[in-house]
């Protein structure tokens, strides 16, 4: 028996964070009873989300989160997110979501790997393999994310060193593994930065803590996946089979 959010995330149903939100909202039932955060279940239990059955991918749930290999049928989708879209399936405010333009998953359903806020563009990953999603998102694996940040004004030459040393935020230290200046344009300075975690608005908040506003932010890479130069905003490309195995290797 495992915690429900771990079991369902490993089975490719959704992200742990999203499933925890379902539990808090009382949207998820197990064997006919409304489930709550902290409850446990097994792959043989019957799950309902908003009254509709959830079918688990049994094989991918086994050993997920323990370094298990991904399924042979795993697929990763690279999406070039434009600004203005939210990273959720349904938005109460009626804003466009990243799921509106995605092709159907070849099996199971798409699980979003990490998030981007509404004003951030660039690479957003999806997969139908819950174990792979877990390994890409869990902080213990320190999967590197790279961004291109446009900062207002002309920061001092010591800014990169400060970011590399780490910036204390309200939820802990934000430390960058790489910071490189990428030139200037019309009163702005560009930086390419890399860090090994993905807390909410972490890049923006780190720059702001040092007195510099990020006016534009684009994710360039997530782990071994990099945003293809030829992929237009709002479009996606699927990586699977031998190509995916080579990237992950």
VOMARDO-225171 format. One line per 2 residues: number of its first residue (from 1); for each residue x, y, z of N, C-alpha, C. Coordinates in Angstrom, 1 decimal, m for minus. Layout:
NUM	X Y Z X Y Z X Y Z | ... .
***
This chain:
1	0.8 m1.2 0.0 0.0 0.0 0.0 0.9 1.3 0.0 | 0.5 2.2 m0.8 1.3 3.5 m0.9 0.4 4.7 m0.7 .
3	0.9 5.8 m0.4 0.1 7.0 m0.4 m0.5 7.2 m1.8 | m1.7 7.7 m1.8 m2.5 7.8 m3.0 m1.8 8.6 m4.1 .
5	m1.2 9.8 m3.6 m0.6 10.7 m4.6 0.6 10.0 m5.3 | 1.4 9.2 m4.5 2.6 8.5 m5.0 2.1 7.5 m6.0 .
7	1.1 6.7 m5.6 0.7 5.6 m6.5 0.1 6.1 m7.8 | m0.7 7.1 m7.8 m1.3 7.6 m9.0 m0.3 8.4 m9.9 .
9	0.6 9.1 m9.3 1.6 9.8 m10.1 2.5 8.8 m10.8 | 2.9 7.7 m10.1 3.7 6.7 m10.7 3.0 6.0 m11.9 .
11	1.6 5.9 m11.8 0.8 5.3 m12.8 0.5 6.2 m14.0 | 1.0 7.4 m13.9 0.8 8.3 m15.1 m0.5 9.1 m15.1 .
13	m1.2 9.1 m13.9 m2.5 9.8 m13.8 m2.3 11.3 m13.8 | m1.3 11.8 m13.1 m1.1 13.2 m12.9 0.2 13.4 m12.1 .
15	0.5 14.7 m11.8 1.6 15.0 m10.9 1.2 14.9 m9.5 | 2.2 14.6 m8.6 1.9 14.5 m7.2 1.1 15.7 m6.7 .
17	1.7 16.9 m7.1 1.0 18.1 m6.6 m0.4 18.2 m7.0 | m0.7 17.9 m8.3 m2.0 17.9 m8.8 m3.0 17.0 m8.1 .
19	m2.4 15.8 m7.8 m3.3 14.7 m7.1 m3.5 15.2 m5.7 | m2.5 15.8 m5.1 m2.8 16.3 m3.7 m3.9 17.4 m3.7 .
21	m3.9 18.2 m4.7 m5.0 19.2 m4.9 m6.4 18.5 m5.0 | m6.4 17.4 m5.8 m7.7 16.6 m5.9 m8.1 16.1 m4.5 .
23	m7.2 15.6 m3.8 m7.5 15.0 m2.4 m8.0 16.1 m1.5 | m7.4 17.3 m1.5 m7.8 18.4 m0.6 m9.2 18.9 m1.0 .
25	m9.5 18.8 m2.3 m10.8 19.3 m2.8 m11.9 18.2 m2.7 | m11.6 17.0 m2.3 m12.5 15.9 m2.2 m13.0 15.4 m3.5 .
27	m12.2 15.5 m4.5 m12.6 15.1 m5.9 m12.3 13.6 m6.1 | m11.5 13.0 m5.3 m11.0 11.6 m5.6 m11.7 10.7 m4.6 .
29	m12.2 9.6 m5.1 m12.8 8.5 m4.3 m12.1 7.2 m4.5 | m11.9 6.4 m3.5 m11.3 5.1 m3.5 m12.2 4.1 m3.0 .
31	m12.6 3.1 m3.8 m13.5 2.1 m3.4 m14.8 2.6 m2.9 | m15.3 3.7 m3.5 m16.6 4.3 m3.2 m16.6 5.3 m2.1 .
33	m15.4 5.5 m1.4 m15.3 6.5 m0.3 m14.4 7.7 m0.7 | m14.8 8.9 m0.3 m14.0 10.0 m0.6 m12.6 9.9 0.1 .
35	m11.5 10.1 m0.7 m10.2 9.9 m0.1 m9.7 11.3 0.4 | m8.8 11.2 1.3 m8.2 12.5 1.9 m6.7 12.3 1.9 .
37	m6.0 13.5 2.0 m4.5 13.5 2.0 m4.0 12.6 3.1 | m3.1 11.8 2.8 m2.5 10.8 3.8 m3.0 9.4 3.7 .
39	m4.1 9.2 2.9 m4.7 7.9 2.7 m3.8 7.1 1.8 | m3.9 5.8 2.0 m3.1 4.8 1.2 m4.0 3.9 0.4 .
41	m3.4 3.4 m0.7 m4.2 2.5 m1.6 m3.2 1.6 m2.4 | m3.8 0.7 m3.1 m3.0 m0.2 m3.9 m3.5 m0.2 m5.3 .
43	m2.7 m0.8 m6.2 m3.1 m0.7 m7.7 m4.4 m1.5 m8.0 | m4.8 m2.4 m7.1 m6.1 m3.1 m7.3 m7.3 m2.4 m6.8 .
45	m7.2 m1.2 m6.2 m8.3 m0.5 m5.7 m9.0 0.3 m6.9 | m10.3 0.6 m6.7 m11.0 1.4 m7.7 m11.0 2.9 m7.4 .
47	m10.6 3.7 m8.4 m10.4 5.1 m8.2 m11.4 5.8 m9.1 | m12.0 6.9 m8.5 m12.9 7.7 m9.3 m12.5 9.2 m9.1 .
49	m12.4 9.9 m10.2 m12.1 11.4 m10.1 m13.3 12.1 m10.7 | m13.9 12.9 m9.8 m15.2 13.6 m10.2 m16.2 12.6 m10.7 .
51	m16.2 11.4 m10.1 m17.2 10.4 m10.4 m16.9 9.6 m11.6 | m15.7 9.8 m12.3 m15.3 9.1 m13.5 m14.2 8.1 m13.1 .
53	m14.2 6.9 m13.7 m13.1 5.9 m13.3 m11.8 6.4 m13.8 | m10.7 6.1 m13.0 m9.3 6.3 m13.4 m8.7 4.9 m13.6 .
55	m8.1 4.7 m14.8 m7.5 3.5 m15.1 m6.0 3.6 m14.9 | m5.4 2.8 m14.1 m3.9 2.9 m13.8 m3.1 2.1 m14.8 .
57	m1.9 2.6 m15.1 m1.0 1.9 m15.9 m0.2 1.0 m14.9 | m0.6 m0.2 m14.7 m0.1 m1.0 m13.6 1.4 m1.2 m13.6 .
59	2.0 m1.4 m14.8 3.4 m1.7 m14.9 4.2 m0.6 m14.5 | 3.9 0.6 m14.9 4.7 1.8 m14.6 4.6 2.2 m13.1 .
61	3.6 1.7 m12.4 3.5 2.1 m11.0 4.5 1.3 m10.1 | 5.0 0.1 m10.6 5.8 m0.7 m9.8 7.2 m0.2 m9.7 .
63	7.7 0.1 m8.5 9.0 0.6 m8.3 9.2 2.0 m8.6 | 8.2 2.8 m9.0 8.4 4.2 m9.3 8.9 4.9 m8.1 .
65	9.8 5.9 m8.4 10.4 6.7 m7.3 11.6 6.0 m6.7 | 11.8 4.8 m7.0 13.0 4.1 m6.4 14.1 3.9 m7.4 .
67	14.1 4.7 m8.5 15.1 4.6 m9.5 14.8 3.6 m10.6 | 13.5 3.2 m10.6 13.1 2.2 m11.6 13.2 2.7 m13.0 .
69	13.5 1.8 m13.9 13.6 2.2 m15.4 12.2 2.6 m15.9 | 12.2 3.4 m16.9 10.9 3.8 m17.5 10.4 2.7 m18.4 .
71	9.1 2.8 m18.7 8.5 1.8 m19.5 9.0 1.9 m21.0 | 9.0 0.8 m21.7 9.4 0.7 m23.1 8.6 1.7 m23.9 .
73	7.3 1.8 m23.6 6.4 2.7 m24.3 6.4 4.1 m23.9 | 7.4 4.5 m23.1 7.4 5.9 m22.6 7.5 6.9 m23.7 .
75	6.8 8.0 m23.5 6.9 9.1 m24.5 7.1 10.4 m23.8 | 7.9 11.3 m24.3 8.1 12.6 m23.8 7.7 13.6 m24.9 .
77	6.9 14.6 m24.5 6.5 15.7 m25.4 7.1 17.0 m25.0 | 7.8 17.6 m25.9 8.4 18.9 m25.7 7.5 20.0 m26.3 .
79	7.0 20.9 m25.4 6.1 21.9 m25.8 6.7 23.3 m25.6 | 6.6 24.2 m26.6 7.1 25.5 m26.6 6.0 26.4 m26.1 .
81	6.0 26.6 m24.8 4.9 27.4 m24.1 5.0 28.9 m24.4 | 3.9 29.5 m24.9 3.9 30.9 m25.1 3.5 31.6 m23.7 .
83	3.8 32.8 m23.6 3.3 33.6 m22.4 1.8 33.7 m22.5 | 1.1 33.7 m21.4 m0.3 33.9 m21.4 m1.1 32.6 m21.1 .
85	m0.4 31.4 m21.3 m1.0 30.1 m21.0 m0.7 29.7 m19.6 | m1.6 29.0 m18.9 m1.4 28.5 m17.6 m1.2 27.0 m17.6 .
87	m0.4 26.5 m16.7 0.0 25.1 m16.6 m1.0 24.3 m15.8 | m2.2 24.2 m16.3 m3.2 23.4 m15.6 m4.2 22.9 m16.6 .
89	m5.0 21.9 m16.3 m5.9 21.4 m17.3 m7.1 22.3 m17.4 | m7.6 22.9 m16.3 m8.8 23.8 m16.3 m8.5 25.0 m15.5 .
91	m8.8 26.2 m16.0 m8.5 27.4 m15.3 m9.9 28.1 m15.0 | m10.1 28.4 m13.7 m11.4 29.0 m13.3 m11.6 30.4 m14.0 .
93	m10.5 31.1 m14.3 m10.6 32.4 m15.0 m10.8 32.3 m16.5 | m10.8 31.1 m17.0 m11.0 30.9 m18.4 m9.8 31.2 m19.3 .
95	m8.7 31.3 m18.7 m7.5 31.5 m19.5 m7.1 30.3 m20.3 | m6.4 30.5 m21.5 m5.9 29.3 m22.2 m4.9 28.5 m21.4 .
97	m5.0 27.2 m21.5 m4.1 26.3 m20.8 m3.2 25.6 m21.8 | m2.0 25.1 m21.2 m1.1 24.4 m22.1 m1.6 23.1 m22.6 .
99	m2.7 22.6 m22.0 m3.2 21.3 m22.5 m4.1 21.5 m23.7 | m4.5 22.7 m24.0 m5.5 23.0 m25.1 m4.9 22.6 m26.4 .
101	m3.6 22.7 m26.6 m3.0 22.5 m27.9 m2.2 21.1 m28.0 | m2.2 20.3 m27.0 m1.4 19.1 m27.0 m2.1 18.0 m27.8 .
103	m1.4 17.2 m28.6 m1.9 16.0 m29.2 m2.3 15.0 m28.1 | m3.1 14.0 m28.4 m3.4 13.0 m27.5 m2.2 12.2 m27.1 .
105	m2.1 11.7 m25.9 m1.0 10.8 m25.5 m1.2 9.5 m26.2 | m0.1 8.9 m26.6 m0.2 7.6 m27.3 m0.8 6.5 m26.4 .
107	m0.6 6.6 m25.1 m1.2 5.7 m24.1 m1.3 6.5 m22.8 | m2.2 6.1 m21.9 m2.4 6.8 m20.7 m2.8 8.3 m20.9 .
109	m2.2 9.2 m20.1 m2.5 10.6 m20.3 m1.2 11.4 m20.0 | m1.2 12.6 m20.5 0.0 13.5 m20.3 0.1 13.9 m18.8 .
111	1.3 13.8 m18.3 1.6 14.3 m17.0 2.6 15.5 m17.2 | 2.3 16.6 m16.7 3.2 17.8 m16.9 4.4 17.6 m15.9 .
113	5.6 17.9 m16.4 6.8 17.8 m15.6 7.2 19.2 m15.2 | 7.0 19.5 m13.9 7.2 20.8 m13.5 6.2 21.8 m14.0 .
115	6.4 23.1 m13.7 5.4 24.1 m14.2 6.2 25.3 m14.7 | 5.5 26.1 m15.4 5.9 27.5 m15.8 4.8 28.4 m15.4 .
117	5.1 29.6 m14.8 4.0 30.5 m14.5 3.5 31.2 m15.8 | 2.4 31.9 m15.7 1.7 32.4 m16.9 2.5 33.3 m17.7 .
119	3.5 34.0 m17.1 4.3 35.0 m17.8 5.6 34.4 m18.3 | 5.9 33.1 m18.1 7.1 32.5 m18.5 6.9 31.6 m19.7 .
121	7.8 31.7 m20.7 7.6 30.9 m21.9 8.7 29.9 m22.0 | 8.7 29.1 m23.1 9.7 28.1 m23.3 9.4 26.7 m23.1 .
123	10.4 25.9 m22.8 10.3 24.5 m22.8 9.4 24.0 m21.6 | 8.4 23.2 m21.9 7.6 22.5 m20.9 7.5 21.1 m21.3 .
125	7.8 20.2 m20.4 7.8 18.7 m20.7 6.5 18.1 m20.2 | 6.1 17.1 m21.0 5.0 16.2 m20.6 5.5 14.8 m20.9 .
127	5.0 13.8 m20.1 5.3 12.4 m20.3 4.1 11.6 m19.9 | 4.0 10.4 m20.5 2.9 9.4 m20.1 3.5 8.4 m19.2 .
129	4.7 8.6 m18.7 5.4 7.6 m17.8 5.5 8.3 m16.4 | 4.8 7.8 m15.4 4.8 8.4 m14.1 6.1 8.3 m13.4 .
131	6.9 7.1 m13.6 8.2 7.0 m13.0 9.2 8.0 m13.5 | 9.1 8.2 m14.8 10.0 9.2 m15.4 9.7 10.6 m14.9 .
133	8.4 10.9 m14.9 8.0 12.3 m14.3 8.5 12.5 m12.9 | 8.4 11.4 m12.1 8.9 11.5 m10.7 10.4 11.8 m10.7 .
135	11.1 11.1 m11.5 12.6 11.2 m11.5 13.0 12.6 m12.0 | 12.3 13.2 m12.9 12.6 14.5 m13.5 12.3 15.6 m12.5 .
137	11.2 15.4 m11.6 10.8 16.5 m10.8 11.3 16.4 m9.4 | 11.6 15.2 m8.8 11.9 15.1 m7.4 13.2 15.9 m7.1 .
139	13.2 16.7 m6.0 14.4 17.5 m5.7 15.6 16.7 m5.4 | 15.5 15.5 m5.0 16.7 14.7 m4.7 17.6 14.4 m5.9 .
141	17.0 14.4 m7.1 17.7 14.2 m8.3 18.4 15.4 m8.9 | 18.0 16.6 m8.4 18.6 17.9 m8.8 18.8 18.0 m10.3 .
143	17.7 17.7 m11.0 17.7 17.9 m12.4 17.9 19.4 m12.8 | 18.8 19.7 m13.7 19.1 21.0 m14.0 18.1 21.7 m15.0 .
145	17.8 22.9 m14.7 16.9 23.7 m15.6 17.6 24.9 m16.0 | 17.6 25.3 m17.3 18.3 26.5 m17.8 17.2 27.5 m18.3 .
147	17.5 28.7 m18.1 16.6 29.8 m18.5 17.3 31.0 m19.1 | 16.7 31.7 m20.0 17.1 32.9 m20.5 16.3 34.0 m19.9 .
149	17.0 34.9 m19.1 16.3 36.0 m18.3 16.7 37.3 m18.9 | 15.7 38.2 m19.1 15.9 39.6 m19.5 15.7 40.4 m18.2 .
151	16.7 41.2 m17.8 16.7 41.9 m16.6 16.7 43.4 m16.9 | 15.8 44.2 m16.3 15.8 45.6 m16.5 17.1 46.3 m16.0 .
153	17.6 47.2 m16.8 18.8 48.0 m16.4 20.1 47.3 m16.7 | 21.1 47.8 m15.9 22.4 47.2 m16.1 22.9 46.8 m14.7 .
155	22.8 45.5 m14.3 23.3 45.0 m13.1 24.8 45.2 m13.0 | 25.3 45.2 m11.8 26.7 45.3 m11.6 27.4 44.0 m11.9 .
157	28.7 44.1 m12.1 29.5 42.9 m12.5 29.5 41.8 m11.5 | 29.1 42.2 m10.2 29.2 41.1 m9.1 27.9 40.3 m9.1 .
159	26.9 40.6 m9.9 25.6 39.9 m9.8 25.8 38.4 m10.1 | 26.5 37.9 m11.1 26.7 36.5 m11.3 27.2 35.8 m10.1 .
161	28.3 36.4 m9.5 28.9 35.8 m8.3 27.9 35.7 m7.1 | 27.0 36.6 m7.0 26.0 36.6 m5.9 25.0 35.4 m6.1 .
163	24.6 35.3 m7.4 23.7 34.2 m7.7 24.3 32.9 m7.5 | 25.6 32.7 m7.8 26.3 31.5 m7.7 26.5 31.1 m6.2 .
165	26.7 32.1 m5.4 26.9 31.9 m3.9 25.5 31.5 m3.3 | 24.4 32.0 m3.9 23.1 31.7 m3.3 22.4 32.9 m2.8 .
167	21.1 32.9 m3.0 20.3 34.0 m2.5 19.2 33.4 m1.6 | 19.1 34.0 m0.3 18.2 33.5 0.6 16.8 34.0 0.3 .
169	15.8 33.1 0.1 14.5 33.5 m0.1 13.6 33.0 1.0 | 12.3 33.4 1.0 11.5 33.0 2.2 11.3 31.5 2.3 .
171	11.5 30.7 1.2 11.4 29.3 1.3 12.7 28.6 1.2 | 13.8 29.3 1.4 15.1 28.6 1.4 16.1 29.3 0.5 .
173	17.3 28.7 0.4 18.3 29.2 m0.4 18.1 28.9 m1.9 | 18.3 29.9 m2.8 18.3 29.6 m4.2 19.7 29.8 m4.7 .
175	20.2 28.7 m5.2 21.6 28.7 m5.7 21.7 28.3 m7.1 | 22.4 29.1 m7.9 22.5 28.8 m9.3 23.8 28.1 m9.6 .
177	23.8 27.1 m10.5 25.0 26.4 m10.9 25.8 27.1 m12.0 | 25.1 27.9 m12.8 25.7 28.6 m13.9 25.0 29.9 m14.1 .
179	25.8 31.0 m14.4 25.2 32.3 m14.7 26.1 32.9 m15.7 | 25.6 33.2 m16.9 26.4 33.8 m18.0 25.7 35.0 m18.6 .
181	26.4 36.1 m18.7 25.8 37.3 m19.4 25.6 37.0 m20.8 | 24.5 37.4 m21.4 24.2 37.2 m22.9 24.0 38.5 m23.6 .
183	24.5 39.6 m23.2 24.4 40.8 m23.9 23.4 41.8 m23.4 | 23.2 42.9 m24.2 22.2 43.9 m23.8 21.3 44.3 m24.9 .
185	20.1 44.8 m24.6 19.2 45.3 m25.7 18.2 46.3 m25.1 | 18.2 47.5 m25.6 17.2 48.5 m25.2 17.0 48.6 m23.7 .
187	18.0 48.9 m23.0 17.9 49.1 m21.5 17.7 47.8 m20.7 | 18.0 46.7 m21.3 17.9 45.4 m20.6 19.2 44.7 m20.7 .
189	19.5 43.8 m19.8 20.6 42.9 m19.8 20.1 41.4 m19.8 | 20.7 40.6 m20.6 20.3 39.2 m20.7 21.2 38.3 m20.0 .
191	20.7 37.3 m19.3 21.5 36.3 m18.6 21.0 34.9 m18.9 | 21.8 33.9 m19.1 21.4 32.5 m19.2 21.9 31.9 m17.8 .
193	20.9 31.3 m17.1 21.1 30.8 m15.8 20.7 29.3 m15.7 | 21.3 28.6 m14.8 21.0 27.2 m14.6 20.9 26.9 m13.1 .
195	19.9 26.2 m12.7 19.8 25.8 m11.3 19.1 24.4 m11.2 | 19.3 23.7 m10.1 18.9 22.3 m10.0 17.6 22.1 m9.2 .
197	16.7 23.0 m9.2 15.4 22.8 m8.6 14.4 23.8 m9.3 | 13.1 23.6 m9.0 12.1 24.4 m9.7 11.0 24.9 m8.8 .
199	11.4 25.6 m7.7 10.4 26.2 m6.8 9.7 27.3 m7.6 | 8.5 27.6 m7.0 7.6 28.6 m7.7 8.3 30.0 m7.9 .
201	8.4 30.4 m9.2 9.0 31.7 m9.6 10.4 31.9 m9.0 | 11.2 30.8 m8.8 12.5 30.9 m8.1 13.5 31.8 m8.8 .
203	13.6 31.7 m10.2 14.5 32.6 m10.9 14.1 34.1 m10.7 | 12.8 34.4 m10.9 12.4 35.8 m10.8 12.6 36.3 m9.4 .
205	12.3 35.5 m8.4 12.4 35.9 m7.0 13.9 36.1 m6.6 | 14.8 35.3 m7.1 16.2 35.4 m6.8 16.8 36.7 m7.3 .
207	16.4 37.1 m8.6 16.9 38.3 m9.1 16.2 39.5 m8.4 | 15.0 39.4 m8.1 14.3 40.5 m7.4 14.9 40.7 m6.0 .
209	15.3 39.6 m5.3 15.9 39.8 m4.0 17.2 40.6 m4.0 | 17.8 40.6 m5.2 19.1 41.3 m5.4 18.8 42.7 m6.0 .
211	17.5 43.1 m6.2 17.2 44.4 m6.7 17.0 44.5 m8.1 | 16.8 43.4 m8.9 16.7 43.4 m10.3 15.4 42.7 m10.8 .
213	14.6 43.4 m11.5 13.3 42.8 m12.0 13.6 42.1 m13.3 | 13.0 40.8 m13.4 13.1 40.0 m14.6 11.9 40.4 m15.4 .
215	12.1 41.0 m16.6 11.0 41.4 m17.4 10.6 40.4 m18.5 | 11.4 39.4 m18.7 11.1 38.3 m19.6 11.9 37.1 m19.2 .
217	11.2 35.9 m19.2 11.9 34.7 m18.8 11.4 33.5 m19.7 | 12.4 32.8 m20.2 12.2 31.7 m21.1 13.0 30.5 m20.7 .
219	12.3 29.3 m20.5 13.1 28.1 m20.2 13.7 27.5 m21.5 | 15.0 27.2 m21.4 15.7 26.7 m22.6 15.9 25.2 m22.5 .
221	16.0 24.7 m21.3 16.3 23.3 m21.1 15.8 22.7 m19.8 | 15.5 21.4 m19.8 15.1 20.8 m18.6 15.8 19.4 m18.6 .
223	16.8 19.2 m17.7 17.5 18.0 m17.7 18.2 17.8 m19.1 | 18.0 16.6 m19.7 18.7 16.3 m21.0 17.9 16.8 m22.2 .
225	16.8 17.5 m21.9 15.9 17.9 m23.0 16.1 19.4 m23.2 | 16.4 19.8 m24.5 16.5 21.3 m24.8 15.5 21.7 m25.8 .
227	15.0 22.9 m25.7 14.0 23.5 m26.6 14.6 23.5 m28.0 | 14.0 22.8 m29.0 14.5 22.9 m30.3 14.4 24.3 m30.9 .
229	15.4 24.8 m31.6 15.4 26.1 m32.1 14.3 26.3 m33.1 | 14.0 25.3 m33.8 13.0 25.4 m34.9 11.5 25.2 m34.5 .
231	11.3 24.9 m33.1 10.0 24.7 m32.6 9.2 26.0 m32.3 | 8.2 26.3 m33.1 7.5 27.6 m32.8 6.7 27.6 m31.5 .
233	6.4 28.8 m31.0 5.6 28.9 m29.8 4.2 28.3 m30.0 | 3.8 27.5 m29.0 2.5 26.9 m29.2 2.5 25.6 m29.9 .
235	3.7 25.1 m30.3 3.8 23.8 m31.0 4.5 22.8 m30.1 | 4.4 21.5 m30.4 5.0 20.4 m29.6 5.6 19.4 m30.6 .
237	6.6 18.7 m30.0 7.2 17.6 m30.7 7.4 16.4 m29.7 | 7.2 15.2 m30.2 7.2 14.0 m29.4 8.5 13.3 m29.6 .
239	9.1 12.9 m28.4 10.3 12.1 m28.4 10.0 10.7 m27.8 | 10.3 9.6 m28.5 9.9 8.3 m28.0 10.9 7.3 m28.6 .
241	10.7 6.0 m28.2 11.5 4.9 m28.7 13.0 5.1 m28.5 | 13.8 4.7 m29.5 15.2 4.8 m29.5 15.8 6.2 m29.2 .
243	15.1 7.2 m29.8 15.5 8.6 m29.7 15.4 9.0 m28.2 | 14.3 8.6 m27.5 14.2 9.0 m26.1 15.2 8.2 m25.3 .
245	15.4 7.0 m25.6 16.4 6.2 m24.8 17.8 6.8 m24.9 | 18.1 7.3 m26.1 19.4 7.9 m26.3 19.6 9.2 m25.5 .
247	18.5 10.0 m25.5 18.5 11.2 m24.8 18.7 11.0 m23.3 | 17.9 10.0 m22.7 18.0 9.7 m21.3 19.3 9.1 m20.9 .
249	19.9 8.4 m21.8 21.2 7.7 m21.5 22.3 8.8 m21.3 .
***
